[in-house]
Amino acid sequence: MQASGRNQFTGNVSKVLIGAVNAEIHVSLKDGEAIVASITKESIETLGIKIGMEVVALVKAP
């Protein structure tokens, strides 16, 4: 996978909302902005995502 600097955002997980199949992850960026990502519930478990952990959000260019 190739990623450029312009589509990578580092921040901390501030909220995790788990639904029946998908989950919503809120990532607080260092400049005060936030990104909300929708991923599968299985991915939350596989990646070990927890509130407060530092993550890198990769955003698809299109």
N, CA, C and O atoms as a Tripos MOL2 file, in Angstrom:
@<TRIPOS>MOLECULE
protein
  248   247    62     0     0
PROTEIN
NO_CHARGES

@<TRIPOS>ATOM
      1 N           0.8500   -1.1790    0.0000 N.3       1 MET1
      2 CA          0.0000    0.0000    0.0000 C.3       1 MET1
      3 C           0.8910    1.2360    0.0000 C.2       1 MET1
      4 O           1.8900    1.2930    0.7170 O.2       1 MET1
      5 N           0.5230    2.2140   -0.8040 N.am      2 GLN2
      6 CA          1.2420    3.4760   -0.8190 C.3       2 GLN2
      7 C           0.3860    4.5450   -0.1670 C.2       2 GLN2
      8 O          -0.8260    4.5960   -0.3790 O.2       2 GLN2
      9 N           1.0100    5.3860    0.6170 N.am      3 ALA3
     10 CA          0.2980    6.4920    1.2630 C.3       3 ALA3
     11 C           1.2040    7.7110    1.2060 C.2       3 ALA3
     12 O           2.4250    7.5920    1.3140 O.2       3 ALA3
     13 N           0.6120    8.8650    1.0390 N.am      4 SER4
     14 CA          1.4020   10.0890    1.0350 C.3       4 SER4
     15 C           1.1940   10.8220    2.3550 C.2       4 SER4
     16 O           0.2920   10.4940    3.1250 O.2       4 SER4
     17 N           2.0340   11.8080    2.6020 N.am      5 GLY5
     18 CA          1.9320   12.5960    3.8250 C.3       5 GLY5
     19 C           0.6250   13.3570    3.9200 C.2       5 GLY5
     20 O           0.1520   13.6410    5.0210 O.2       5 GLY5
     21 N           0.0360   13.6920    2.7820 N.am      6 ARG6
     22 CA         -1.1730   14.5080    2.8270 C.3       6 ARG6
     23 C          -2.4380   13.7220    3.1830 C.2       6 ARG6
     24 O          -3.4820   14.3250    3.4310 O.2       6 ARG6
     25 N          -2.3640   12.3950    3.2120 N.am      7 ASN7
     26 CA         -3.5550   11.6480    3.5940 C.3       7 ASN7
     27 C          -3.3400   10.7970    4.8510 C.2       7 ASN7
     28 O          -4.0310    9.7990    5.0570 O.2       7 ASN7
     29 N          -2.3870   11.1970    5.6770 N.am      8 GLN8
     30 CA         -2.1330   10.5410    6.9550 C.3       8 GLN8
     31 C          -2.3320   11.5490    8.0830 C.2       8 GLN8
     32 O          -1.7740   12.6460    8.0630 O.2       8 GLN8
     33 N          -3.1280   11.1600    9.0510 N.am      9 PHE9
     34 CA         -3.4230   12.0470   10.1770 C.3       9 PHE9
     35 C          -3.1830   11.2990   11.4790 C.2       9 PHE9
     36 O          -3.7730   10.2440   11.7120 O.2       9 PHE9
     37 N          -2.3230   11.8400   12.3240 N.am     10 THR10
     38 CA         -2.0180   11.2210   13.6160 C.3      10 THR10
     39 C          -2.8420   11.9050   14.6980 C.2      10 THR10
     40 O          -2.9480   13.1310   14.7330 O.2      10 THR10
     41 N          -3.4160   11.1070   15.5700 N.am     11 GLY11
     42 CA         -4.2020   11.6500   16.6710 C.3      11 GLY11
     43 C          -4.4710   10.5830   17.7080 C.2      11 GLY11
     44 O          -3.9190    9.4840   17.6490 O.2      11 GLY11
     45 N          -5.3280   10.9190   18.6590 N.am     12 ASN12
     46 CA         -5.6850    9.9830   19.7270 C.3      12 ASN12
     47 C          -7.1650    9.6500   19.6530 C.2      12 ASN12
     48 O          -7.9990   10.5070   19.3610 O.2      12 ASN12
     49 N          -7.4730    8.3950   19.9210 N.am     13 VAL13
     50 CA         -8.8650    7.9410   19.9270 C.3      13 VAL13
     51 C          -9.5650    8.6050   21.1100 C.2      13 VAL13
     52 O          -9.1510    8.4460   22.2580 O.2      13 VAL13
     53 N         -10.6320    9.3510   20.8150 N.am     14 SER14
     54 CA        -11.3560   10.0450   21.8830 C.3      14 SER14
     55 C         -12.7000    9.4060   22.1960 C.2      14 SER14
     56 O         -13.2560    9.6110   23.2750 O.2      14 SER14
     57 N         -13.2190    8.6310   21.2510 N.am     15 LYS15
     58 CA        -14.5180    7.9940   21.4760 C.3      15 LYS15
     59 C         -14.6250    6.7660   20.5810 C.2      15 LYS15
     60 O         -14.1650    6.7810   19.4400 O.2      15 LYS15
     61 N         -15.2320    5.7050   21.1030 N.am     16 VAL16
     62 CA        -15.5030    4.4910   20.3330 C.3      16 VAL16
     63 C         -16.9650    4.1310   20.5580 C.2      16 VAL16
     64 O         -17.3750    3.8410   21.6820 O.2      16 VAL16
     65 N         -17.7490    4.1520   19.4820 N.am     17 LEU17
     66 CA        -19.1600    3.7800   19.5600 C.3      17 LEU17
     67 C         -19.3400    2.4820   18.7890 C.2      17 LEU17
     68 O         -19.1830    2.4540   17.5680 O.2      17 LEU17
     69 N         -19.6680    1.4100   19.4950 N.am     18 ILE18
     70 CA        -19.7760    0.0990   18.8640 C.3      18 ILE18
     71 C         -21.2300   -0.2440   18.5980 C.2      18 ILE18
     72 O         -22.0650   -0.2190   19.5020 O.2      18 ILE18
     73 N         -21.5240   -0.5700   17.3310 N.am     19 GLY19
     74 CA        -22.8620   -0.9880   16.9270 C.3      19 GLY19
     75 C         -22.8980   -2.4990   16.7600 C.2      19 GLY19
     76 O         -22.0010   -3.2030   17.2230 O.2      19 GLY19
     77 N         -23.9380   -2.9940   16.0980 N.am     20 ALA20
     78 CA        -24.0990   -4.4340   15.9060 C.3      20 ALA20
     79 C         -23.0150   -5.0130   14.9980 C.2      20 ALA20
     80 O         -22.5100   -6.1040   15.2630 O.2      20 ALA20
     81 N         -22.6530   -4.2990   13.9310 N.am     21 VAL21
     82 CA        -21.6560   -4.7840   12.9800 C.3      21 VAL21
     83 C         -20.4850   -3.8110   12.8460 C.2      21 VAL21
     84 O         -19.3260   -4.2260   12.8280 O.2      21 VAL21
     85 N         -20.7900   -2.5230   12.7510 N.am     22 ASN22
     86 CA        -19.7600   -1.4960   12.5660 C.3      22 ASN22
     87 C         -19.5270   -0.7020   13.8390 C.2      22 ASN22
     88 O         -20.3240   -0.7440   14.7760 O.2      22 ASN22
     89 N         -18.4180    0.0210   13.8490 N.am     23 ALA23
     90 CA        -18.0950    0.8860   14.9770 C.3      23 ALA23
     91 C         -17.6850    2.2490   14.4280 C.2      23 ALA23
     92 O         -17.1960    2.3600   13.3040 O.2      23 ALA23
     93 N         -17.8910    3.2670   15.2270 N.am     24 GLU24
     94 CA        -17.5030    4.6270   14.8730 C.3      24 GLU24
     95 C         -16.3600    5.0290   15.7970 C.2      24 GLU24
     96 O         -16.4790    4.9710   17.0210 O.2      24 GLU24
     97 N         -15.2530    5.4360   15.1870 N.am     25 ILE25
     98 CA        -14.0680    5.8300   15.9430 C.3      25 ILE25
     99 C         -13.8690    7.3250   15.7690 C.2      25 ILE25
    100 O         -13.8110    7.8130   14.6410 O.2      25 ILE25
    101 N         -13.7650    8.0520   16.8600 N.am     26 HIS26
    102 CA        -13.5020    9.4910   16.8270 C.3      26 HIS26
    103 C         -12.0310    9.6920   17.1740 C.2      26 HIS26
    104 O         -11.5640    9.2530   18.2250 O.2      26 HIS26
    105 N         -11.3040   10.3630   16.2740 N.am     27 VAL27
    106 CA         -9.8810   10.6120   16.4650 C.3      27 VAL27
    107 C          -9.6670   12.1140   16.5990 C.2      27 VAL27
    108 O          -9.9840   12.8750   15.6840 O.2      27 VAL27
    109 N          -9.1290   12.5390   17.7340 N.am     28 SER28
    110 CA         -8.8150   13.9520   17.9620 C.3      28 SER28
    111 C          -7.4120   14.2240   17.4500 C.2      28 SER28
    112 O          -6.4450   13.5970   17.8820 O.2      28 SER28
    113 N          -7.3140   15.1760   16.5160 N.am     29 LEU29
    114 CA         -6.0210   15.5260   15.9330 C.3      29 LEU29
    115 C          -5.3310   16.5810   16.7870 C.2      29 LEU29
    116 O          -5.9690   17.2350   17.6130 O.2      29 LEU29
    117 N          -4.0530   16.7410   16.5910 N.am     30 LYS30
    118 CA         -3.2620   17.6660   17.4180 C.3      30 LYS30
    119 C          -3.6520   19.1190   17.2330 C.2      30 LYS30
    120 O          -3.4320   19.9320   18.1310 O.2      30 LYS30
    121 N          -4.2360   19.4700   16.0730 N.am     31 ASP31
    122 CA         -4.6210   20.8650   15.8270 C.3      31 ASP31
    123 C          -6.0260   21.1810   16.3320 C.2      31 ASP31
    124 O          -6.5360   22.2770   16.1040 O.2      31 ASP31
    125 N          -6.6540   20.2190   17.0190 N.am     32 GLY32
    126 CA         -7.9820   20.4350   17.5710 C.3      32 GLY32
    127 C          -9.1170   19.9180   16.7060 C.2      32 GLY32
    128 O         -10.2560   19.8270   17.1640 O.2      32 GLY32
    129 N          -8.8180   19.5810   15.4590 N.am     33 GLU33
    130 CA         -9.8290   19.0060   14.5760 C.3      33 GLU33
    131 C         -10.0570   17.5470   14.9500 C.2      33 GLU33
    132 O          -9.3180   16.9790   15.7550 O.2      33 GLU33
    133 N         -11.0910   16.9430   14.3570 N.am     34 ALA34
    134 CA        -11.3900   15.5370   14.6300 C.3      34 ALA34
    135 C         -11.7490   14.8260   13.3370 C.2      34 ALA34
    136 O         -12.2640   15.4320   12.3970 O.2      34 ALA34
    137 N         -11.4710   13.5430   13.3060 N.am     35 ILE35
    138 CA        -11.8620   12.6660   12.2040 C.3      35 ILE35
    139 C         -12.7430   11.5890   12.7960 C.2      35 ILE35
    140 O         -12.4620   11.0660   13.8740 O.2      35 ILE35
    141 N         -13.8120   11.2580   12.0900 N.am     36 VAL36
    142 CA        -14.6800   10.1580   12.5070 C.3      36 VAL36
    143 C         -14.6070    9.0820   11.4350 C.2      36 VAL36
    144 O         -14.8660    9.3420   10.2600 O.2      36 VAL36
    145 N         -14.2560    7.8860   11.8450 N.am     37 ALA37
    146 CA        -14.1080    6.7760   10.9100 C.3      37 ALA37
    147 C         -15.0760    5.6630   11.2600 C.2      37 ALA37
    148 O         -15.3490    5.4030   12.4320 O.2      37 ALA37
    149 N         -15.5870    5.0150   10.2410 N.am     38 SER38
    150 CA        -16.4560    3.8610   10.4290 C.3      38 SER38
    151 C         -15.6830    2.6190   10.0190 C.2      38 SER38
    152 O         -15.2600    2.4950    8.8690 O.2      38 SER38
    153 N         -15.4980    1.6950   10.9630 N.am     39 ILE39
    154 CA        -14.8070    0.4430   10.6780 C.3      39 ILE39
    155 C         -15.6310   -0.7080   11.2610 C.2      39 ILE39
    156 O         -16.5800   -0.4830   12.0120 O.2      39 ILE39
    157 N         -15.2670   -1.9180   10.9150 N.am     40 THR40
    158 CA        -16.0180   -3.0530   11.4270 C.3      40 THR40
    159 C         -15.7110   -3.2820   12.9060 C.2      40 THR40
    160 O         -14.6450   -2.9210   13.4050 O.2      40 THR40
    161 N         -16.6610   -3.8800   13.5730 N.am     41 LYS41
    162 CA        -16.4890   -4.2340   14.9840 C.3      41 LYS41
    163 C         -15.3120   -5.2020   15.1340 C.2      41 LYS41
    164 O         -14.5600   -5.1350   16.1070 O.2      41 LYS41
    165 N         -15.1640   -6.0920   14.1660 N.am     42 GLU42
    166 CA        -14.0580   -7.0570   14.1780 C.3      42 GLU42
    167 C         -12.7060   -6.3400   14.1040 C.2      42 GLU42
    168 O         -11.7460   -6.7600   14.7510 O.2      42 GLU42
    169 N         -12.6270   -5.2620   13.3190 N.am     43 SER43
    170 CA        -11.3760   -4.5030   13.2000 C.3      43 SER43
    171 C         -10.9930   -3.8390   14.5210 C.2      43 SER43
    172 O          -9.8100   -3.7370   14.8480 O.2      43 SER43
    173 N         -11.9910   -3.3890   15.2780 N.am     44 ILE44
    174 CA        -11.7310   -2.8000   16.6000 C.3      44 ILE44
    175 C         -11.0020   -3.8200   17.4700 C.2      44 ILE44
    176 O         -10.0110   -3.5020   18.1280 O.2      44 ILE44
    177 N         -11.5070   -5.0400   17.4600 N.am     45 GLU45
    178 CA        -10.9250   -6.0920   18.2790 C.3      45 GLU45
    179 C          -9.5510   -6.5030   17.7640 C.2      45 GLU45
    180 O          -8.6160   -6.6620   18.5490 O.2      45 GLU45
    181 N          -9.4220   -6.6770   16.4440 N.am     46 THR46
    182 CA         -8.1580   -7.1010   15.8440 C.3      46 THR46
    183 C          -7.0490   -6.0790   16.0780 C.2      46 THR46
    184 O          -5.9180   -6.4470   16.3940 O.2      46 THR46
    185 N          -7.3730   -4.8020   15.9220 N.am     47 LEU47
    186 CA         -6.3850   -3.7350   16.0890 C.3      47 LEU47
    187 C          -6.1960   -3.3120   17.5500 C.2      47 LEU47
    188 O          -5.2580   -2.5830   17.8700 O.2      47 LEU47
    189 N          -7.0840   -3.7680   18.4280 N.am     48 GLY48
    190 CA         -6.9780   -3.4260   19.8510 C.3      48 GLY48
    191 C          -7.2240   -1.9530   20.1200 C.2      48 GLY48
    192 O          -6.5950   -1.3710   21.0040 O.2      48 GLY48
    193 N          -8.1320   -1.3430   19.3670 N.am     49 ILE49
    194 CA         -8.3870    0.0850   19.5050 C.3      49 ILE49
    195 C          -9.0710    0.3880   20.8290 C.2      49 ILE49
    196 O         -10.0800   -0.2200   21.1850 O.2      49 ILE49
    197 N          -8.4920    1.3480   21.5500 N.am     50 LYS50
    198 CA         -9.0260    1.7690   22.8470 C.3      50 LYS50
    199 C          -8.9400    3.2870   22.9540 C.2      50 LYS50
    200 O          -8.1040    3.9200   22.3100 O.2      50 LYS50
    201 N          -9.8060    3.8550   23.7640 N.am     51 ILE51
    202 CA         -9.7930    5.3020   23.9920 C.3      51 ILE51
    203 C          -8.4280    5.7140   24.5450 C.2      51 ILE51
    204 O          -7.8900    5.0660   25.4420 O.2      51 ILE51
    205 N          -7.8760    6.8030   23.9970 N.am     52 GLY52
    206 CA         -6.6060    7.3440   24.4460 C.3      52 GLY52
    207 C          -5.4030    6.8830   23.6500 C.2      52 GLY52
    208 O          -4.3460    7.5110   23.7170 O.2      52 GLY52
    209 N          -5.5350    5.7960   22.8950 N.am     53 MET53
    210 CA         -4.3700    5.3200   22.1600 C.3      53 MET53
    211 C          -4.0980    6.1860   20.9400 C.2      53 MET53
    212 O          -5.0190    6.7380   20.3390 O.2      53 MET53
    213 N          -2.8240    6.3000   20.5830 N.am     54 GLU54
    214 CA         -2.4410    7.0780   19.4100 C.3      54 GLU54
    215 C          -2.6340    6.2100   18.1670 C.2      54 GLU54
    216 O          -2.2480    5.0410   18.1490 O.2      54 GLU54
    217 N          -3.2290    6.7910   17.1390 N.am     55 VAL55
    218 CA         -3.4830    6.0810   15.8860 C.3      55 VAL55
    219 C          -3.1010    6.9690   14.7020 C.2      55 VAL55
    220 O          -2.9470    8.1830   14.8380 O.2      55 VAL55
    221 N          -2.9550    6.3460   13.5570 N.am     56 VAL56
    222 CA         -2.7590    7.0740   12.3070 C.3      56 VAL56
    223 C          -3.9400    6.7320   11.4140 C.2      56 VAL56
    224 O          -4.1780    5.5680   11.0900 O.2      56 VAL56
    225 N          -4.6780    7.7700   11.0190 N.am     57 ALA57
    226 CA         -5.8210    7.5930   10.1250 C.3      57 ALA57
    227 C          -5.3360    7.8110    8.6970 C.2      57 ALA57
    228 O          -4.7710    8.8560    8.3750 O.2      57 ALA57
    229 N          -5.5610    6.8160    7.8470 N.am     58 LEU58
    230 CA         -5.2210    6.9300    6.4350 C.3      58 LEU58
    231 C          -6.4960    7.1930    5.6660 C.2      58 LEU58
    232 O          -7.4580    6.4320    5.7710 O.2      58 LEU58
    233 N          -6.5110    8.2610    4.8990 N.am     59 VAL59
    234 CA         -7.7060    8.6720    4.1450 C.3      59 VAL59
    235 C          -7.4390    8.4320    2.6690 C.2      59 VAL59
    236 O          -6.4450    8.9060    2.1190 O.2      59 VAL59
    237 N          -8.3370    7.6930    2.0350 N.am     60 LYS60
    238 CA         -8.1970    7.4010    0.6070 C.3      60 LYS60
    239 C          -8.3040    8.6920   -0.1970 C.2      60 LYS60
    240 O          -9.1950    9.5040    0.0500 O.2      60 LYS60
    241 N          -7.4190    8.8810   -1.1400 N.am     61 ALA61
    242 CA         -7.3200   10.1320   -1.8910 C.3      61 ALA61
    243 C          -8.5980   10.5570   -2.6170 C.2      61 ALA61
    244 O          -8.9530   11.7330   -2.5310 O.2      61 ALA61
    245 N          -9.3080    9.6800   -3.3250 N.am     62 PRO62
    246 CA        -10.5030   10.1570   -4.0490 C.3      62 PRO62
    247 C         -11.5320   10.6760   -3.0970 C.2      62 PRO62
    248 O         -12.6000   11.1170   -3.5230 O.2      62 PRO62
@<TRIPOS>BOND
     1     1     2 1
     2     2     3 1
     3     3     4 2
     4     3     5 am
     5     5     6 1
     6     6     7 1
     7     7     8 2
     8     7     9 am
     9     9    10 1
    10    10    11 1
    11    11    12 2
    12    11    13 am
    13    13    14 1
    14    14    15 1
    15    15    16 2
    16    15    17 am
    17    17    18 1
    18    18    19 1
    19    19    20 2
    20    19    21 am
    21    21    22 1
    22    22    23 1
    23    23    24 2
    24    23    25 am
    25    25    26 1
    26    26    27 1
    27    27    28 2
    28    27    29 am
    29    29    30 1
    30    30    31 1
    31    31    32 2
    32    31    33 am
    33    33    34 1
    34    34    35 1
    35    35    36 2
    36    35    37 am
    37    37    38 1
    38    38    39 1
    39    39    40 2
    40    39    41 am
    41    41    42 1
    42    42    43 1
    43    43    44 2
    44    43    45 am
    45    45    46 1
    46    46    47 1
    47    47    48 2
    48    47    49 am
    49    49    50 1
    50    50    51 1
    51    51    52 2
    52    51    53 am
    53    53    54 1
    54    54    55 1
    55    55    56 2
    56    55    57 am
    57    57    58 1
    58    58    59 1
    59    59    60 2
    60    59    61 am
    61    61    62 1
    62    62    63 1
    63    63    64 2
    64    63    65 am
    65    65    66 1
    66    66    67 1
    67    67    68 2
    68    67    69 am
    69    69    70 1
    70    70    71 1
    71    71    72 2
    72    71    73 am
    73    73    74 1
    74    74    75 1
    75    75    76 2
    76    75    77 am
    77    77    78 1
    78    78    79 1
    79    79    80 2
    80    79    81 am
    81    81    82 1
    82    82    83 1
    83    83    84 2
    84    83    85 am
    85    85    86 1
    86    86    87 1
    87    87    88 2
    88    87    89 am
    89    89    90 1
    90    90    91 1
    91    91    92 2
    92    91    93 am
    93    93    94 1
    94    94    95 1
    95    95    96 2
    96    95    97 am
    97    97    98 1
    98    98    99 1
    99    99   100 2
   100    99   101 am
   101   101   102 1
   102   102   103 1
   103   103   104 2
   104   103   105 am
   105   105   106 1
   106   106   107 1
   107   107   108 2
   108   107   109 am
   109   109   110 1
   110   110   111 1
   111   111   112 2
   112   111   113 am
   113   113   114 1
   114   114   115 1
   115   115   116 2
   116   115   117 am
   117   117   118 1
   118   118   119 1
   119   119   120 2
   120   119   121 am
   121   121   122 1
   122   122   123 1
   123   123   124 2
   124   123   125 am
   125   125   126 1
   126   126   127 1
   127   127   128 2
   128   127   129 am
   129   129   130 1
   130   130   131 1
   131   131   132 2
   132   131   133 am
   133   133   134 1
   134   134   135 1
   135   135   136 2
   136   135   137 am
   137   137   138 1
   138   138   139 1
   139   139   140 2
   140   139   141 am
   141   141   142 1
   142   142   143 1
   143   143   144 2
   144   143   145 am
   145   145   146 1
   146   146   147 1
   147   147   148 2
   148   147   149 am
   149   149   150 1
   150   150   151 1
   151   151   152 2
   152   151   153 am
   153   153   154 1
   154   154   155 1
   155   155   156 2
   156   155   157 am
   157   157   158 1
   158   158   159 1
   159   159   160 2
   160   159   161 am
   161   161   162 1
   162   162   163 1
   163   163   164 2
   164   163   165 am
   165   165   166 1
   166   166   167 1
   167   167   168 2
   168   167   169 am
   169   169   170 1
   170   170   171 1
   171   171   172 2
   172   171   173 am
   173   173   174 1
   174   174   175 1
   175   175   176 2
   176   175   177 am
   177   177   178 1
   178   178   179 1
   179   179   180 2
   180   179   181 am
   181   181   182 1
   182   182   183 1
   183   183   184 2
   184   183   185 am
   185   185   186 1
   186   186   187 1
   187   187   188 2
   188   187   189 am
   189   189   190 1
   190   190   191 1
   191   191   192 2
   192   191   193 am
   193   193   194 1
   194   194   195 1
   195   195   196 2
   196   195   197 am
   197   197   198 1
   198   198   199 1
   199   199   200 2
   200   199   201 am
   201   201   202 1
   202   202   203 1
   203   203   204 2
   204   203   205 am
   205   205   206 1
   206   206   207 1
   207   207   208 2
   208   207   209 am
   209   209   210 1
   210   210   211 1
   211   211   212 2
   212   211   213 am
   213   213   214 1
   214   214   215 1
   215   215   216 2
   216   215   217 am
   217   217   218 1
   218   218   219 1
   219   219   220 2
   220   219   221 am
   221   221   222 1
   222   222   223 1
   223   223   224 2
   224   223   225 am
   225   225   226 1
   226   226   227 1
   227   227   228 2
   228   227   229 am
   229   229   230 1
   230   230   231 1
   231   231   232 2
   232   231   233 am
   233   233   234 1
   234   234   235 1
   235   235   236 2
   236   235   237 am
   237   237   238 1
   238   238   239 1
   239   239   240 2
   240   239   241 am
   241   241   242 1
   242   242   243 1
   243   243   244 2
   244   243   245 am
   245   245   246 1
   246   246   247 1
   247   247   248 2
@<TRIPOS>SUBSTRUCTURE
     1 MET1         2 RESIDUE 1 A MET
     2 GLN2         6 RESIDUE 1 A GLN
     3 ALA3        10 RESIDUE 1 A ALA
     4 SER4        14 RESIDUE 1 A SER
     5 GLY5        18 RESIDUE 1 A GLY
     6 ARG6        22 RESIDUE 1 A ARG
     7 ASN7        26 RESIDUE 1 A ASN
     8 GLN8        30 RESIDUE 1 A GLN
     9 PHE9        34 RESIDUE 1 A PHE
    10 THR10       38 RESIDUE 1 A THR
    11 GLY11       42 RESIDUE 1 A GLY
    12 ASN12       46 RESIDUE 1 A ASN
    13 VAL13       50 RESIDUE 1 A VAL
    14 SER14       54 RESIDUE 1 A SER
    15 LYS15       58 RESIDUE 1 A LYS
    16 VAL16       62 RESIDUE 1 A VAL
    17 LEU17       66 RESIDUE 1 A LEU
    18 ILE18       70 RESIDUE 1 A ILE
    19 GLY19       74 RESIDUE 1 A GLY
    20 ALA20       78 RESIDUE 1 A ALA
    21 VAL21       82 RESIDUE 1 A VAL
    22 ASN22       86 RESIDUE 1 A ASN
    23 ALA23       90 RESIDUE 1 A ALA
    24 GLU24       94 RESIDUE 1 A GLU
    25 ILE25       98 RESIDUE 1 A ILE
    26 HIS26      102 RESIDUE 1 A HIS
    27 VAL27      106 RESIDUE 1 A VAL
    28 SER28      110 RESIDUE 1 A SER
    29 LEU29      114 RESIDUE 1 A LEU
    30 LYS30      118 RESIDUE 1 A LYS
    31 ASP31      122 RESIDUE 1 A ASP
    32 GLY32      126 RESIDUE 1 A GLY
    33 GLU33      130 RESIDUE 1 A GLU
    34 ALA34      134 RESIDUE 1 A ALA
    35 ILE35      138 RESIDUE 1 A ILE
    36 VAL36      142 RESIDUE 1 A VAL
    37 ALA37      146 RESIDUE 1 A ALA
    38 SER38      150 RESIDUE 1 A SER
    39 ILE39      154 RESIDUE 1 A ILE
    40 THR40      158 RESIDUE 1 A THR
    41 LYS41      162 RESIDUE 1 A LYS
    42 GLU42      166 RESIDUE 1 A GLU
    43 SER43      170 RESIDUE 1 A SER
    44 ILE44      174 RESIDUE 1 A ILE
    45 GLU45      178 RESIDUE 1 A GLU
    46 THR46      182 RESIDUE 1 A THR
    47 LEU47      186 RESIDUE 1 A LEU
    48 GLY48      190 RESIDUE 1 A GLY
    49 ILE49      194 RESIDUE 1 A ILE
    50 LYS50      198 RESIDUE 1 A LYS
    51 ILE51      202 RESIDUE 1 A ILE
    52 GLY52      206 RESIDUE 1 A GLY
    53 MET53      210 RESIDUE 1 A MET
    54 GLU54      214 RESIDUE 1 A GLU
    55 VAL55      218 RESIDUE 1 A VAL
    56 VAL56      222 RESIDUE 1 A VAL
    57 ALA57      226 RESIDUE 1 A ALA
    58 LEU58      230 RESIDUE 1 A LEU
    59 VAL59      234 RESIDUE 1 A VAL
    60 LYS60      238 RESIDUE 1 A LYS
    61 ALA61      242 RESIDUE 1 A ALA
    62 PRO62      246 RESIDUE 1 A PRO
